[in-house]
Amino acid sequence: MIWFTADTHFGHRKIIKYANRPFNSVKEMDEALINNWNRVVKPHDTVYHLGDFSLATNVDKYFGRLLGMICVVPGSHDWKWTKRVRTFRSADRSYIKVLPPLITVTVELGQRTPIVLCHYAMRIWDKSHFNSWQLFGHSHGMLKTTGKQYDVGVDNNKFYPVSILDIQKIMAMKENNRNLVRKKQ
């Protein structure tokens, strides 16, 4: 299974207030996010984390507890630890790879679907007029989307990662990107 998430902000005390998260402490938040992640992600699943994993530099303590093969698209809070970590394996439970800040992956969902991954939302993206998807974080569920894009951040998804199958259902309900361009002309 493939999963997507963003904006966990592990170890970030101030995010509780900034994002109005329902936690009383960093420890409570971190434990809830780790437990939710491990409830749905299996050891051989792939998780694309679209930035703001943690402001901390000691990310190994989080990676070591999370299931799945984790591919991180860095966000604005990841600069401290991504200098040090490019590839990391923790007790054979998780594999971490730091990807470029903008990347396109293609998945097979009955047809080949390109998905543009970035920490930030875009107004248009590669092949957006041909119904590619754009997944992002950063906005903590506060940004209105356009076309086939979705905020996969934890604040927008009940503090859980989102599966590719759920993303597929969400995108099926969204308007065709090509129609959006034609309406404006």
Buried (B, 14 or more C-beta within 10 A) or exposed (E): BBBBBBBBBBBBEEBBEEBEBEBEEBEEBBEBBBEBBBEBBEEEBBBBBBBBBBBBEEBBEBBBBBBBBBBBBBBEBBEEBBEEBEEBEBEEBBBBBBBEBBBBBEBEBEEEBBBBBBBBBBEBBEBBBEBBBBBBBBBBEEBEBBBBBBBBBBBBBEBBBBBBEBBBEBBEEBEEBEEBEEEEE
